[in-house]
Amino acid sequence: MAGQQSETTPSPSISIRQHIRWLPDANAEEATSTVVLSTSGNYYVDIRILLPPDLIDASVLPNVPPVLDLSYLDWAFAGTSSSTVRTRRLSSNSTKSSSSSSLKPLTPTEEKGKKDTGNAHTRSASGGKLVVIRQCTWTHWVDSRGPVSKQTHSDSRAASGAQSPASPVTPSDWTDTGNIYPTDKENEFLEKGRMMNDKGVMQDMEELWRDFTPQRLPGEANAASIVLKAENKILGVRGMVIRVGGWCQGIIRSSNGEIGVERWRFGSSGFIDGMVKRYDDSATQQQAGKWQKIFKLGKMSLPCESACLKSDELGEGDSIMHGGLNWTVVESQRLV
């Protein structure tokens, strides 16, 4: 879900979902543009936008305006995350799609000698490959599917992988469980667990994610990472905006159900580049580009433009006014 970070030294990341597979269905699919921006301070913004059918299937992509109807919104949420890292032996007859019940504990010697990389295989051993697995918890501080008042989303990544019958849940009951495994490809991760489907029912699933390193932009010595938060308890409003490298996105929601969601990208040619899951963040593209709003949904306004254009001027603890709300910089970092 959120960026695939290590337990001890999390680094800002851009995570793009490649597909989701609802179990026991054998077919993997991706009908959304799902991007997660994560920071060193464990803040994240996860935005999932439904793709127009032509954008999924056709080679000639449509010219879609940046202001979208809310019917395009699949899910958007933001908050903080935490994780623990464990190393386990994957049994030799296991596959990438096998259940986590195939994992065996390390021997004391293996545990003592293991090198925790946070996101890679450690080494092969008799009885199976040793892999690093992340068990994560995300707190949904603001969520497009739930009320502002109850946003705790415990995503405890249990190693057991035990399944339970699907059951309907209310927004305050939202939890999903799973583990994040490395794959044979660099910067690619498989998340296996449980999540609420579009019918509001918890269901077993697998998600394939790919991580991208934030790039510095023209005129920057280092890539930037910045987080802005706003909360007005009287109005019942919460919002968060994150910029990581050449990507920026945010969500804001009020207790009366109004919402605002935006995504911006530097070096994008517009909606198409900012939506597809296969993209190029090369230096050539970054040098030739500029910040563009990829899409906006809802009436509520977000300070994404300030996060994109004024990150050099904003330090941790600074505040700006936008849309009648006070937005505070809770994290600001230049990446080495």
Summary of the structure (lengths in Angstrom):
residues: 336
radius of gyration: 19.8
end to end distance: 25.0
largest distance: 61.7
contacts: 1090
relative contact order: 0.17
helix: 11%
strand: 45%
